[in-house]
């Protein structure tokens, strides 16, 4: 079990902390009865939405007596019911995630996130499914509710997430277009990937965010941002097999690599935000839960800010 650092109350196990957390769902997406997320549908609920003129058959308990007393007509209050949402995990299973020089592989961090997101969301009447992709969509796990559905989901993800042999690069644009066709209801979409993919996926992601709330979880490793002085090294693209031999003893080369990696990170963040997605940057260097907490705090601040989200 992963354990968080002491915070004044001692050491808090991850499972205990996850039970106290809640994934921030910003848009009104809920459609399933029995949940507690805000819905765009009108009905019996506690959150005030609007008033309208009384019609035969309306519940007398919904009459707005203050407004009725000030007019010559009878009015009733409409409220927004709390319901459950559909949650889709779009999980990258390509070979580029089989890399990690710190706490774990990127693939392990992606699976940890899928399990943690499921644990946070399954408690509130939501249904959780997954779409696993490599060069293309490889598996679709239909949404299910409850802890049994979550356990089945995690088991299926672990079973299907074995990478295919290197045959080409991931077609993220095609995957996002396929997801748009598969997701029939407005949903919370959590896209988990290292985004080591060809350009051209921005329009497809933008189309997906028009209907759904999308959070892009960018999985990275510290050695992807800077390389140490370890002499002559051969780098290999895990998805195409192309190799490059590099002399890491060159300080100038290491600095150029660091600058290029930072520029690439900022550019990716800008593209995701411009497409309408929330951005959670997660590294194999640190435990998952503290990074999730940081994202949740920033997400809530963005919800209150009139300027909206900004690139990290």
C-alpha positions as CSV (number, residue, x, y, z in Angstrom):
1,X,0.0,0.0,0.0
2,X,1.2,3.5,-0.9
3,X,1.6,5.7,2.2
4,X,1.5,9.5,2.2
5,X,4.1,11.5,4.1
6,X,3.2,12.6,7.7
7,X,0.9,15.7,7.7
8,X,0.6,16.5,11.4
9,X,-2.0,13.7,12.1
10,X,0.5,11.0,11.4
11,X,0.6,8.9,8.2
12,X,-2.6,8.5,6.2
13,X,-3.1,5.4,4.0
14,X,-4.2,6.1,0.5
15,X,-7.4,4.1,0.8
16,X,-8.4,6.2,3.8
17,X,-7.7,9.5,2.1
18,X,-9.5,8.4,-1.1
19,X,-12.6,7.8,0.9
20,X,-12.6,11.4,2.0
21,X,-12.0,12.9,-1.5
22,X,-14.4,13.6,-4.3
23,X,-13.6,14.1,-7.9
24,X,-14.6,17.6,-9.0
25,X,-17.2,17.3,-11.8
26,X,-17.7,20.8,-13.1
27,X,-20.3,20.5,-15.8
28,X,-23.9,19.3,-15.3
29,X,-23.8,15.8,-16.9
30,X,-25.8,13.6,-14.5
31,X,-28.6,11.5,-16.0
32,X,-28.9,8.3,-13.8
33,X,-31.3,8.3,-10.8
34,X,-29.8,7.7,-7.4
35,X,-26.6,9.8,-7.7
36,X,-25.6,13.1,-6.1
37,X,-24.1,15.1,-9.0
38,X,-25.9,18.2,-10.4
39,X,-28.0,17.4,-13.5
40,X,-29.2,19.4,-16.4
41,X,-32.6,17.7,-16.1
42,X,-35.5,19.3,-14.1
43,X,-37.3,17.4,-11.4
44,X,-37.5,16.8,-7.7
45,X,-34.4,18.1,-6.0
46,X,-33.0,20.6,-3.5
47,X,-31.2,23.0,-5.8
48,X,-33.4,25.8,-7.1
49,X,-33.5,26.3,-10.8
50,X,-36.5,28.4,-11.9
51,X,-40.2,29.1,-11.4
52,X,-43.1,28.5,-13.8
53,X,-46.9,28.8,-13.7
54,X,-48.8,26.1,-11.8
55,X,-50.3,23.3,-14.0
56,X,-52.8,20.7,-13.0
57,X,-51.0,17.7,-11.5
58,X,-48.1,19.6,-10.1
59,X,-47.1,18.8,-6.5
60,X,-48.7,21.4,-4.2
61,X,-45.5,21.2,-2.0
62,X,-43.6,22.9,-4.9
63,X,-45.7,26.0,-4.9
64,X,-43.7,29.3,-4.4
65,X,-46.1,30.9,-1.9
66,X,-44.1,34.2,-1.7
67,X,-44.2,34.8,-5.5
68,X,-47.9,33.6,-5.7
69,X,-48.9,36.0,-3.0
70,X,-47.4,38.9,-5.0
71,X,-49.2,38.0,-8.2
72,X,-52.6,36.9,-9.5
73,X,-51.4,33.5,-10.5
74,X,-50.0,30.4,-8.8
75,X,-46.3,29.6,-9.4
76,X,-44.3,26.5,-8.6
77,X,-40.5,26.2,-8.0
78,X,-38.5,23.9,-10.3
79,X,-35.3,22.3,-9.0
80,X,-32.4,20.4,-10.3
81,X,-32.3,16.7,-9.2
82,X,-29.0,15.0,-8.2
83,X,-28.2,12.1,-10.4
84,X,-25.3,9.9,-11.4
85,X,-22.9,10.5,-14.4
86,X,-21.3,8.2,-17.0
87,X,-17.5,8.2,-16.5
88,X,-15.3,7.0,-19.3
89,X,-11.6,6.3,-18.8
90,X,-9.7,6.6,-22.1
91,X,-6.4,4.8,-21.3
92,X,-3.3,4.7,-23.5
93,X,-1.7,1.3,-23.5
94,X,1.0,1.9,-26.1
95,X,4.6,0.8,-25.6
96,X,5.8,4.3,-24.8
97,X,4.3,3.8,-21.3
98,X,6.8,1.0,-20.6
99,X,9.3,3.5,-19.3
100,X,10.1,4.7,-15.8
101,X,13.2,5.7,-14.0
102,X,11.7,6.8,-10.7
103,X,9.0,5.3,-8.4
104,X,7.3,3.2,-11.1
105,X,6.7,2.8,-14.8
106,X,4.4,5.2,-16.6
107,X,2.1,2.2,-17.3
108,X,1.8,1.5,-13.6
109,X,1.0,5.1,-12.8
110,X,-1.7,5.1,-15.5
111,X,-3.3,2.0,-13.9
112,X,-3.1,3.6,-10.4
113,X,-4.9,6.6,-11.7
114,X,-7.6,4.5,-13.3
115,X,-8.1,2.6,-10.1
116,X,-8.1,5.8,-7.9
117,X,-10.5,7.6,-10.3
118,X,-12.8,4.7,-10.2
119,X,-12.7,4.5,-6.4
120,X,-13.5,8.2,-6.1
121,X,-16.4,8.2,-8.6
122,X,-18.1,4.9,-8.1
123,X,-19.4,5.9,-4.7
124,X,-21.8,8.5,-6.0
125,X,-24.2,6.6,-8.1
126,X,-22.0,6.9,-11.2
127,X,-21.3,4.3,-13.9
128,X,-17.7,3.8,-15.0
129,X,-16.4,2.3,-18.3
130,X,-13.2,2.4,-20.2
131,X,-11.8,2.6,-23.7
132,X,-8.3,1.2,-24.1
133,X,-6.2,2.2,-27.1
134,X,-2.9,1.6,-28.7
135,X,-2.4,2.4,-32.4
136,X,-6.3,2.3,-32.4
137,X,-9.1,1.4,-30.1
138,X,-8.3,-2.1,-28.7
139,X,-11.0,-2.7,-26.2
140,X,-14.3,-1.1,-25.0
141,X,-15.5,-1.8,-21.4
142,X,-19.1,-0.7,-21.1
143,X,-20.0,1.5,-18.0
144,X,-21.2,-0.3,-14.9
145,X,-22.2,0.9,-11.5
146,X,-21.2,-0.2,-8.0
147,X,-18.1,-1.7,-6.4
148,X,-18.5,-5.0,-8.3
149,X,-18.5,-3.0,-11.6
150,X,-15.3,-1.2,-10.5
151,X,-13.5,-4.4,-9.6
152,X,-14.4,-5.9,-12.9
153,X,-13.3,-2.8,-14.7
154,X,-9.8,-2.7,-13.0
155,X,-9.4,-6.5,-13.7
156,X,-10.2,-6.0,-17.4
157,X,-7.9,-3.0,-17.7
158,X,-5.0,-4.9,-16.1
159,X,-5.7,-7.9,-18.5
160,X,-6.0,-5.9,-21.7
161,X,-3.3,-3.3,-21.1
162,X,-0.4,-5.5,-22.3
163,X,1.2,-3.5,-25.2
164,X,1.3,-4.8,-28.7
165,X,4.6,-5.2,-30.6
166,X,5.9,-2.0,-32.1
167,X,4.1,-1.5,-35.4
168,X,3.6,2.2,-35.6
169,X,2.5,5.4,-33.7
170,X,-0.7,5.9,-31.8
171,X,-3.5,7.5,-33.8
172,X,-4.9,9.7,-31.0
173,X,-7.0,11.7,-33.4
174,X,-8.7,8.5,-34.7
175,X,-9.2,7.3,-31.1
176,X,-10.9,10.5,-30.0
177,X,-13.2,10.5,-33.0
178,X,-14.2,6.9,-32.2
179,X,-14.8,7.8,-28.6
180,X,-17.1,10.6,-29.8
181,X,-19.2,8.1,-31.7
182,X,-19.3,5.6,-28.8
183,X,-20.2,8.0,-26.0
184,X,-23.9,8.5,-26.5
185,X,-24.6,10.5,-23.3
186,X,-22.8,13.6,-22.0
187,X,-20.1,12.1,-19.8
188,X,-17.0,12.8,-17.7
189,X,-14.1,11.7,-19.8
190,X,-10.6,11.1,-18.3
191,X,-8.0,10.7,-21.0
192,X,-4.9,9.0,-19.6
193,X,-1.8,9.2,-21.9
194,X,1.8,10.3,-22.1
195,X,0.7,12.1,-25.4
196,X,3.8,10.8,-27.2
197,X,1.7,10.8,-30.4
198,X,1.7,12.6,-33.8
199,X,0.2,16.0,-34.0
200,X,-3.3,16.6,-35.4
201,X,-5.5,15.4,-32.5
202,X,-6.5,18.9,-31.3
203,X,-9.6,19.2,-33.4
204,X,-10.9,15.8,-32.4
205,X,-10.4,16.6,-28.7
206,X,-12.1,20.0,-29.2
207,X,-15.1,18.2,-30.7
208,X,-15.2,15.8,-27.7
209,X,-15.2,18.6,-25.2
210,X,-18.2,20.3,-26.8
211,X,-20.4,17.5,-25.4
212,X,-18.4,16.1,-22.6
213,X,-16.3,17.2,-19.6
214,X,-12.8,16.1,-20.5
215,X,-9.8,15.9,-18.2
216,X,-6.4,15.0,-19.8
217,X,-4.1,13.2,-17.4
218,X,-0.5,13.7,-18.8
219,X,1.7,10.9,-17.6
220,X,5.5,11.6,-17.6
221,X,8.8,10.5,-16.2
222,X,11.6,12.9,-15.0
223,X,14.1,11.6,-17.5
224,X,11.8,12.8,-20.3
225,X,12.5,16.4,-19.2
226,X,16.3,16.2,-18.5
227,X,19.0,13.6,-19.1
228,X,21.9,12.9,-16.8
229,X,25.6,12.7,-17.8
230,X,25.9,8.9,-18.4
231,X,28.2,8.9,-21.4
232,X,27.2,7.4,-24.8
233,X,23.6,6.2,-24.8
234,X,21.4,4.7,-27.5
235,X,17.7,5.9,-27.4
236,X,15.0,3.9,-29.1
237,X,11.5,4.9,-30.0
238,X,9.4,2.1,-28.4
239,X,6.6,2.5,-31.0
240,X,8.6,2.6,-34.2
241,X,11.9,1.0,-33.2
242,X,14.0,3.9,-34.5
243,X,17.3,4.4,-32.6
244,X,19.5,7.4,-31.9
245,X,22.9,7.4,-30.3
246,X,23.7,10.4,-28.1
247,X,26.7,11.6,-26.1
248,X,25.2,12.7,-22.8
249,X,28.6,14.0,-21.6
250,X,27.9,17.2,-23.6
251,X,26.5,19.9,-21.2
252,X,25.2,21.9,-24.1
253,X,23.3,19.0,-25.4
254,X,21.7,18.3,-22.0
255,X,20.7,21.9,-21.6
256,X,19.2,22.0,-25.1
257,X,17.3,18.8,-24.3
258,X,15.9,20.3,-21.1
259,X,14.8,23.5,-22.8
260,X,13.2,21.6,-25.7
261,X,11.4,19.3,-23.2
262,X,10.0,22.3,-21.3
263,X,8.8,24.0,-24.4
264,X,7.1,20.8,-25.5
265,X,5.4,20.4,-22.1
266,X,4.1,24.0,-22.2
267,X,2.9,23.7,-25.8
268,X,1.0,20.4,-25.0
269,X,-0.6,22.1,-22.0
270,X,-1.7,25.0,-24.1
271,X,-3.2,22.8,-26.8
272,X,-5.2,20.8,-24.2
273,X,-6.5,23.9,-22.5
274,X,-7.4,25.5,-25.9
275,X,-9.3,22.4,-26.8
276,X,-11.4,22.8,-23.6
277,X,-9.9,20.0,-21.5
278,X,-8.7,20.2,-17.9
279,X,-5.0,19.2,-17.4
280,X,-3.6,17.0,-14.7
281,X,0.2,16.5,-15.0
282,X,1.3,13.3,-13.2
283,X,4.9,12.1,-12.8
284,X,6.3,8.7,-11.9
285,X,8.6,10.7,-9.6
286,X,5.9,11.2,-6.9
287,X,3.1,9.3,-5.3
288,X,-0.2,9.6,-7.2
289,X,-2.5,10.9,-4.4
290,X,-0.6,14.1,-3.5
291,X,-0.5,15.0,-7.3
292,X,-4.3,14.3,-7.5
293,X,-4.9,16.6,-4.5
294,X,-2.9,19.4,-6.2
295,X,-5.0,19.0,-9.4
296,X,-8.3,19.0,-7.4
297,X,-7.3,22.2,-5.6
298,X,-6.4,23.9,-8.9
299,X,-9.5,22.6,-10.6
300,X,-11.7,24.1,-7.9
301,X,-9.9,27.4,-8.1
302,X,-10.4,27.4,-11.9
303,X,-14.1,26.8,-11.4
304,X,-14.3,29.9,-9.3
305,X,-12.1,32.0,-11.5
306,X,-13.8,34.1,-14.3
307,X,-10.7,33.6,-16.5
308,X,-11.1,29.8,-16.5
309,X,-8.3,27.3,-16.7
310,X,-4.7,28.3,-17.7
311,X,-1.9,26.2,-19.1
312,X,0.3,24.7,-16.3
